[in-house]
Amino acid sequence: MERLIKIHIKKLPEGLYLATSDDIQGLVAQGRTITETLEIARDVTRKLLEAQKENLHKLDYIKESFDYNLIVGV
């Protein structure tokens, strides 16, 4: 399954690049080049999505009100 994730890349004063995303909570990747930063961001995103998927199975009980991350495949 593939997903389109929007990321923001910023050049830091040290000459490195930093990638973050509003789409994936916790995504932070840093590299020496844009290409390296994108590769790291892709790996981090995969790991975050896998962890998110595993955590969905760990819901103990349902409260009257709660937040839920919904992943939809198109």
PDB file as gemmi writes it, atoms N, CA and C in Angstrom:
CRYST1    1.000    1.000    1.000  90.00  90.00  90.00 P 1                      
ATOM      1  N   MET A   1       0.847  -1.174   0.000  1.00  0.00           N  
ATOM      2  CA  MET A   1       0.000   0.000   0.000  1.00  0.00           C  
ATOM      3  C   MET A   1       0.897   1.244   0.000  1.00  0.00           C  
ATOM      4  N   GLU A   2       0.541   2.211  -0.787  1.00  0.00           N  
ATOM      5  CA  GLU A   2       1.290   3.462  -0.847  1.00  0.00           C  
ATOM      6  C   GLU A   2       0.419   4.605  -0.364  1.00  0.00           C  
ATOM      7  N   ARG A   3       1.054   5.552   0.297  1.00  0.00           N  
ATOM      8  CA  ARG A   3       0.359   6.753   0.778  1.00  0.00           C  
ATOM      9  C   ARG A   3       1.138   7.981   0.336  1.00  0.00           C  
ATOM     10  N   LEU A   4       0.443   9.045   0.084  1.00  0.00           N  
ATOM     11  CA  LEU A   4       1.064  10.323  -0.248  1.00  0.00           C  
ATOM     12  C   LEU A   4       1.176  11.126   1.038  1.00  0.00           C  
ATOM     13  N   ILE A   5       2.393  11.447   1.429  1.00  0.00           N  
ATOM     14  CA  ILE A   5       2.659  12.193   2.656  1.00  0.00           C  
ATOM     15  C   ILE A   5       3.309  13.520   2.277  1.00  0.00           C  
ATOM     16  N   LYS A   6       2.744  14.601   2.746  1.00  0.00           N  
ATOM     17  CA  LYS A   6       3.356  15.917   2.509  1.00  0.00           C  
ATOM     18  C   LYS A   6       4.382  16.166   3.601  1.00  0.00           C  
ATOM     19  N   ILE A   7       5.597  16.552   3.188  1.00  0.00           N  
ATOM     20  CA  ILE A   7       6.630  16.898   4.161  1.00  0.00           C  
ATOM     21  C   ILE A   7       7.157  18.291   3.862  1.00  0.00           C  
ATOM     22  N   HIS A   8       7.694  18.900   4.883  1.00  0.00           N  
ATOM     23  CA  HIS A   8       8.276  20.234   4.761  1.00  0.00           C  
ATOM     24  C   HIS A   8       9.780  20.087   4.968  1.00  0.00           C  
ATOM     25  N   ILE A   9      10.575  20.597   4.028  1.00  0.00           N  
ATOM     26  CA  ILE A   9      12.032  20.532   4.133  1.00  0.00           C  
ATOM     27  C   ILE A   9      12.572  21.944   4.325  1.00  0.00           C  
ATOM     28  N   LYS A  10      13.426  22.071   5.324  1.00  0.00           N  
ATOM     29  CA  LYS A  10      14.007  23.365   5.650  1.00  0.00           C  
ATOM     30  C   LYS A  10      15.528  23.229   5.702  1.00  0.00           C  
ATOM     31  N   LYS A  11      16.228  24.173   5.102  1.00  0.00           N  
ATOM     32  CA  LYS A  11      17.687  24.175   5.184  1.00  0.00           C  
ATOM     33  C   LYS A  11      18.084  24.865   6.481  1.00  0.00           C  
ATOM     34  N   LEU A  12      18.865  24.182   7.276  1.00  0.00           N  
ATOM     35  CA  LEU A  12      19.302  24.711   8.561  1.00  0.00           C  
ATOM     36  C   LEU A  12      20.558  25.564   8.392  1.00  0.00           C  
ATOM     37  N   PRO A  13      20.831  26.457   9.334  1.00  0.00           N  
ATOM     38  CA  PRO A  13      22.023  27.313   9.238  1.00  0.00           C  
ATOM     39  C   PRO A  13      23.325  26.514   9.141  1.00  0.00           C  
ATOM     40  N   GLU A  14      23.337  25.307   9.697  1.00  0.00           N  
ATOM     41  CA  GLU A  14      24.553  24.470   9.658  1.00  0.00           C  
ATOM     42  C   GLU A  14      24.765  23.839   8.289  1.00  0.00           C  
ATOM     43  N   GLY A  15      23.816  24.037   7.370  1.00  0.00           N  
ATOM     44  CA  GLY A  15      23.939  23.462   6.038  1.00  0.00           C  
ATOM     45  C   GLY A  15      23.214  22.135   5.896  1.00  0.00           C  
ATOM     46  N   LEU A  16      22.641  21.621   6.976  1.00  0.00           N  
ATOM     47  CA  LEU A  16      21.881  20.373   6.934  1.00  0.00           C  
ATOM     48  C   LEU A  16      20.439  20.674   6.540  1.00  0.00           C  
ATOM     49  N   TYR A  17      19.694  19.615   6.212  1.00  0.00           N  
ATOM     50  CA  TYR A  17      18.288  19.759   5.856  1.00  0.00           C  
ATOM     51  C   TYR A  17      17.434  19.021   6.886  1.00  0.00           C  
ATOM     52  N   LEU A  18      16.291  19.616   7.230  1.00  0.00           N  
ATOM     53  CA  LEU A  18      15.390  19.048   8.220  1.00  0.00           C  
ATOM     54  C   LEU A  18      14.021  18.840   7.582  1.00  0.00           C  
ATOM     55  N   ALA A  19      13.485  17.621   7.717  1.00  0.00           N  
ATOM     56  CA  ALA A  19      12.166  17.299   7.177  1.00  0.00           C  
ATOM     57  C   ALA A  19      11.201  17.016   8.318  1.00  0.00           C  
ATOM     58  N   THR A  20      10.019  17.624   8.256  1.00  0.00           N  
ATOM     59  CA  THR A  20       8.944  17.366   9.215  1.00  0.00           C  
ATOM     60  C   THR A  20       7.650  17.227   8.418  1.00  0.00           C  
ATOM     61  N   SER A  21       6.584  16.786   9.097  1.00  0.00           N  
ATOM     62  CA  SER A  21       5.315  16.615   8.410  1.00  0.00           C  
ATOM     63  C   SER A  21       4.150  16.833   9.364  1.00  0.00           C  
ATOM     64  N   ASP A  22       3.133  17.508   8.872  1.00  0.00           N  
ATOM     65  CA  ASP A  22       1.884  17.623   9.617  1.00  0.00           C  
ATOM     66  C   ASP A  22       1.036  16.368   9.421  1.00  0.00           C  
ATOM     67  N   ASP A  23       1.322  15.599   8.374  1.00  0.00           N  
ATOM     68  CA  ASP A  23       0.558  14.390   8.069  1.00  0.00           C  
ATOM     69  C   ASP A  23       0.928  13.217   8.971  1.00  0.00           C  
ATOM     70  N   ILE A  24       2.196  13.130   9.371  1.00  0.00           N  
ATOM     71  CA  ILE A  24       2.689  12.013  10.184  1.00  0.00           C  
ATOM     72  C   ILE A  24       3.253  12.567  11.485  1.00  0.00           C  
ATOM     73  N   GLN A  25       2.524  12.335  12.565  1.00  0.00           N  
ATOM     74  CA  GLN A  25       2.961  12.821  13.877  1.00  0.00           C  
ATOM     75  C   GLN A  25       4.285  12.163  14.255  1.00  0.00           C  
ATOM     76  N   GLY A  26       5.260  12.967  14.639  1.00  0.00           N  
ATOM     77  CA  GLY A  26       6.549  12.458  15.074  1.00  0.00           C  
ATOM     78  C   GLY A  26       7.598  12.359  13.990  1.00  0.00           C  
ATOM     79  N   LEU A  27       7.249  12.683  12.761  1.00  0.00           N  
ATOM     80  CA  LEU A  27       8.221  12.589  11.672  1.00  0.00           C  
ATOM     81  C   LEU A  27       9.211  13.743  11.742  1.00  0.00           C  
ATOM     82  N   VAL A  28      10.464  13.407  11.981  1.00  0.00           N  
ATOM     83  CA  VAL A  28      11.568  14.359  11.964  1.00  0.00           C  
ATOM     84  C   VAL A  28      12.742  13.628  11.339  1.00  0.00           C  
ATOM     85  N   ALA A  29      13.299  14.179  10.279  1.00  0.00           N  
ATOM     86  CA  ALA A  29      14.448  13.557   9.608  1.00  0.00           C  
ATOM     87  C   ALA A  29      15.441  14.645   9.243  1.00  0.00           C  
ATOM     88  N   GLN A  30      16.712  14.332   9.384  1.00  0.00           N  
ATOM     89  CA  GLN A  30      17.766  15.303   9.087  1.00  0.00           C  
ATOM     90  C   GLN A  30      18.840  14.634   8.257  1.00  0.00           C  
ATOM     91  N   GLY A  31      19.319  15.345   7.228  1.00  0.00           N  
ATOM     92  CA  GLY A  31      20.360  14.794   6.373  1.00  0.00           C  
ATOM     93  C   GLY A  31      21.273  15.879   5.837  1.00  0.00           C  
ATOM     94  N   ARG A  32      22.365  15.429   5.217  1.00  0.00           N  
ATOM     95  CA  ARG A  32      23.341  16.364   4.651  1.00  0.00           C  
ATOM     96  C   ARG A  32      22.896  16.919   3.304  1.00  0.00           C  
ATOM     97  N   THR A  33      22.065  16.135   2.593  1.00  0.00           N  
ATOM     98  CA  THR A  33      21.542  16.576   1.298  1.00  0.00           C  
ATOM     99  C   THR A  33      20.024  16.394   1.297  1.00  0.00           C  
ATOM    100  N   ILE A  34      19.368  16.989   0.326  1.00  0.00           N  
ATOM    101  CA  ILE A  34      17.922  16.814   0.224  1.00  0.00           C  
ATOM    102  C   ILE A  34      17.598  15.348  -0.038  1.00  0.00           C  
ATOM    103  N   THR A  35      18.352  14.706  -0.912  1.00  0.00           N  
ATOM    104  CA  THR A  35      18.122  13.297  -1.227  1.00  0.00           C  
ATOM    105  C   THR A  35      18.270  12.423   0.008  1.00  0.00           C  
ATOM    106  N   GLU A  36      19.336  12.635   0.763  1.00  0.00           N  
ATOM    107  CA  GLU A  36      19.550  11.858   1.978  1.00  0.00           C  
ATOM    108  C   GLU A  36      18.422  12.112   2.989  1.00  0.00           C  
ATOM    109  N   THR A  37      17.999  13.352   3.109  1.00  0.00           N  
ATOM    110  CA  THR A  37      16.916  13.697   4.030  1.00  0.00           C  
ATOM    111  C   THR A  37      15.621  13.007   3.618  1.00  0.00           C  
ATOM    112  N   LEU A  38      15.327  12.970   2.326  1.00  0.00           N  
ATOM    113  CA  LEU A  38      14.121  12.292   1.842  1.00  0.00           C  
ATOM    114  C   LEU A  38      14.175  10.784   2.103  1.00  0.00           C  
ATOM    115  N   GLU A  39      15.339  10.180   1.909  1.00  0.00           N  
ATOM    116  CA  GLU A  39      15.500   8.744   2.177  1.00  0.00           C  
ATOM    117  C   GLU A  39      15.268   8.442   3.663  1.00  0.00           C  
ATOM    118  N   ILE A  40      15.834   9.263   4.516  1.00  0.00           N  
ATOM    119  CA  ILE A  40      15.669   9.077   5.965  1.00  0.00           C  
ATOM    120  C   ILE A  40      14.202   9.295   6.343  1.00  0.00           C  
ATOM    121  N   ALA A  41      13.577  10.321   5.779  1.00  0.00           N  
ATOM    122  CA  ALA A  41      12.169  10.603   6.064  1.00  0.00           C  
ATOM    123  C   ALA A  41      11.284   9.438   5.644  1.00  0.00           C  
ATOM    124  N   ARG A  42      11.588   8.815   4.513  1.00  0.00           N  
ATOM    125  CA  ARG A  42      10.816   7.662   4.040  1.00  0.00           C  
ATOM    126  C   ARG A  42      10.940   6.497   5.020  1.00  0.00           C  
ATOM    127  N   ASP A  43      12.158   6.229   5.495  1.00  0.00           N  
ATOM    128  CA  ASP A  43      12.377   5.144   6.454  1.00  0.00           C  
ATOM    129  C   ASP A  43      11.670   5.416   7.783  1.00  0.00           C  
ATOM    130  N   VAL A  44      11.796   6.637   8.273  1.00  0.00           N  
ATOM    131  CA  VAL A  44      11.159   7.008   9.545  1.00  0.00           C  
ATOM    132  C   VAL A  44       9.645   6.912   9.420  1.00  0.00           C  
ATOM    133  N   THR A  45       9.100   7.360   8.291  1.00  0.00           N  
ATOM    134  CA  THR A  45       7.652   7.287   8.072  1.00  0.00           C  
ATOM    135  C   THR A  45       7.169   5.844   8.097  1.00  0.00           C  
ATOM    136  N   ARG A  46       7.890   4.956   7.426  1.00  0.00           N  
ATOM    137  CA  ARG A  46       7.507   3.531   7.437  1.00  0.00           C  
ATOM    138  C   ARG A  46       7.459   2.992   8.862  1.00  0.00           C  
ATOM    139  N   LYS A  47       8.478   3.302   9.642  1.00  0.00           N  
ATOM    140  CA  LYS A  47       8.537   2.812  11.024  1.00  0.00           C  
ATOM    141  C   LYS A  47       7.418   3.400  11.875  1.00  0.00           C  
ATOM    142  N   LEU A  48       7.132   4.686  11.697  1.00  0.00           N  
ATOM    143  CA  LEU A  48       6.055   5.312  12.457  1.00  0.00           C  
ATOM    144  C   LEU A  48       4.693   4.711  12.095  1.00  0.00           C  
ATOM    145  N   LEU A  49       4.464   4.454  10.805  1.00  0.00           N  
ATOM    146  CA  LEU A  49       3.193   3.864  10.385  1.00  0.00           C  
ATOM    147  C   LEU A  49       3.050   2.430  10.889  1.00  0.00           C  
ATOM    148  N   GLU A  50       4.153   1.679  10.895  1.00  0.00           N  
ATOM    149  CA  GLU A  50       4.119   0.314  11.435  1.00  0.00           C  
ATOM    150  C   GLU A  50       3.799   0.332  12.920  1.00  0.00           C  
ATOM    151  N   ALA A  51       4.424   1.234  13.673  1.00  0.00           N  
ATOM    152  CA  ALA A  51       4.171   1.338  15.111  1.00  0.00           C  
ATOM    153  C   ALA A  51       2.727   1.764  15.368  1.00  0.00           C  
ATOM    154  N   GLN A  52       2.228   2.663  14.557  1.00  0.00           N  
ATOM    155  CA  GLN A  52       0.850   3.125  14.692  1.00  0.00           C  
ATOM    156  C   GLN A  52      -0.114   1.970  14.450  1.00  0.00           C  
ATOM    157  N   LYS A  53       0.179   1.154  13.456  1.00  0.00           N  
ATOM    158  CA  LYS A  53      -0.664   0.003  13.126  1.00  0.00           C  
ATOM    159  C   LYS A  53      -0.674  -0.999  14.280  1.00  0.00           C  
ATOM    160  N   GLU A  54       0.482  -1.259  14.880  1.00  0.00           N  
ATOM    161  CA  GLU A  54       0.581  -2.180  16.009  1.00  0.00           C  
ATOM    162  C   GLU A  54      -0.196  -1.660  17.214  1.00  0.00           C  
ATOM    163  N   ASN A  55      -0.147  -0.367  17.453  1.00  0.00           N  
ATOM    164  CA  ASN A  55      -0.822   0.221  18.613  1.00  0.00           C  
ATOM    165  C   ASN A  55      -2.338   0.174  18.490  1.00  0.00           C  
ATOM    166  N   LEU A  56      -2.863   0.085  17.278  1.00  0.00           N  
ATOM    167  CA  LEU A  56      -4.309   0.003  17.109  1.00  0.00           C  
ATOM    168  C   LEU A  56      -4.873  -1.263  17.744  1.00  0.00           C  
ATOM    169  N   HIS A  57      -4.060  -2.311  17.827  1.00  0.00           N  
ATOM    170  CA  HIS A  57      -4.502  -3.578  18.395  1.00  0.00           C  
ATOM    171  C   HIS A  57      -4.398  -3.593  19.911  1.00  0.00           C  
ATOM    172  N   LYS A  58      -3.867  -2.558  20.517  1.00  0.00           N  
ATOM    173  CA  LYS A  58      -3.625  -2.528  21.953  1.00  0.00           C  
ATOM    174  C   LYS A  58      -4.662  -1.708  22.720  1.00  0.00           C  
ATOM    175  N   LEU A  59      -5.806  -1.428  22.115  1.00  0.00           N  
ATOM    176  CA  LEU A  59      -6.848  -0.678  22.814  1.00  0.00           C  
ATOM    177  C   LEU A  59      -7.501  -1.599  23.843  1.00  0.00           C  
ATOM    178  N   ASP A  60      -7.406  -1.261  25.139  1.00  0.00           N  
ATOM    179  CA  ASP A  60      -7.926  -2.104  26.203  1.00  0.00           C  
ATOM    180  C   ASP A  60      -9.441  -2.026  26.326  1.00  0.00           C  
ATOM    181  N   TYR A  61      -9.964  -0.846  26.363  1.00  0.00           N  
ATOM    182  CA  TYR A  61     -11.400  -0.661  26.511  1.00  0.00           C  
ATOM    183  C   TYR A  61     -11.793   0.641  25.831  1.00  0.00           C  
ATOM    184  N   ILE A  62     -13.050   0.779  25.552  1.00  0.00           N  
ATOM    185  CA  ILE A  62     -13.537   1.961  24.855  1.00  0.00           C  
ATOM    186  C   ILE A  62     -14.180   2.910  25.862  1.00  0.00           C  
ATOM    187  N   LYS A  63     -13.698   4.118  25.886  1.00  0.00           N  
ATOM    188  CA  LYS A  63     -14.260   5.153  26.747  1.00  0.00           C  
ATOM    189  C   LYS A  63     -15.424   5.803  26.012  1.00  0.00           C  
ATOM    190  N   GLU A  64     -16.164   6.627  26.707  1.00  0.00           N  
ATOM    191  CA  GLU A  64     -17.277   7.326  26.063  1.00  0.00           C  
ATOM    192  C   GLU A  64     -16.789   8.323  25.023  1.00  0.00           C  
ATOM    193  N   SER A  65     -15.578   8.829  25.198  1.00  0.00           N  
ATOM    194  CA  SER A  65     -14.999   9.772  24.258  1.00  0.00           C  
ATOM    195  C   SER A  65     -13.519   9.468  24.117  1.00  0.00           C  
ATOM    196  N   PHE A  66     -13.034   9.385  22.904  1.00  0.00           N  
ATOM    197  CA  PHE A  66     -11.615   9.112  22.687  1.00  0.00           C  
ATOM    198  C   PHE A  66     -11.208   9.569  21.293  1.00  0.00           C  
ATOM    199  N   ASP A  67      -9.891   9.706  21.081  1.00  0.00           N  
ATOM    200  CA  ASP A  67      -9.330  10.051  19.777  1.00  0.00           C  
ATOM    201  C   ASP A  67      -8.827   8.785  19.129  1.00  0.00           C  
ATOM    202  N   TYR A  68      -8.899   8.728  17.839  1.00  0.00           N  
ATOM    203  CA  TYR A  68      -8.496   7.520  17.100  1.00  0.00           C  
ATOM    204  C   TYR A  68      -7.850   7.942  15.787  1.00  0.00           C  
ATOM    205  N   ASN A  69      -6.707   7.369  15.465  1.00  0.00           N  
ATOM    206  CA  ASN A  69      -6.040   7.642  14.200  1.00  0.00           C  
ATOM    207  C   ASN A  69      -6.565   6.654  13.170  1.00  0.00           C  
ATOM    208  N   LEU A  70      -7.186   7.135  12.132  1.00  0.00           N  
ATOM    209  CA  LEU A  70      -7.778   6.300  11.104  1.00  0.00           C  
ATOM    210  C   LEU A  70      -6.887   6.320   9.865  1.00  0.00           C  
ATOM    211  N   ILE A  71      -6.456   5.149   9.436  1.00  0.00           N  
ATOM    212  CA  ILE A  71      -5.644   5.022   8.223  1.00  0.00           C  
ATOM    213  C   ILE A  71      -6.539   4.443   7.151  1.00  0.00           C  
ATOM    214  N   VAL A  72      -6.618   5.132   6.019  1.00  0.00           N  
ATOM    215  CA  VAL A  72      -7.503   4.721   4.954  1.00  0.00           C  
ATOM    216  C   VAL A  72      -6.697   4.437   3.696  1.00  0.00           C  
ATOM    217  N   GLY A  73      -6.845   3.239   3.184  1.00  0.00           N  
ATOM    218  CA  GLY A  73      -6.204   2.894   1.916  1.00  0.00           C  
ATOM    219  C   GLY A  73      -7.147   3.197   0.771  1.00  0.00           C  
ATOM    220  N   VAL A  74      -6.621   3.803  -0.259  1.00  0.00           N  
ATOM    221  CA  VAL A  74      -7.480   4.163  -1.397  1.00  0.00           C  
ATOM    222  C   VAL A  74      -7.063   3.338  -2.591  1.00  0.00           C  
TER     223      VAL A  74                                                      
END                                                                             
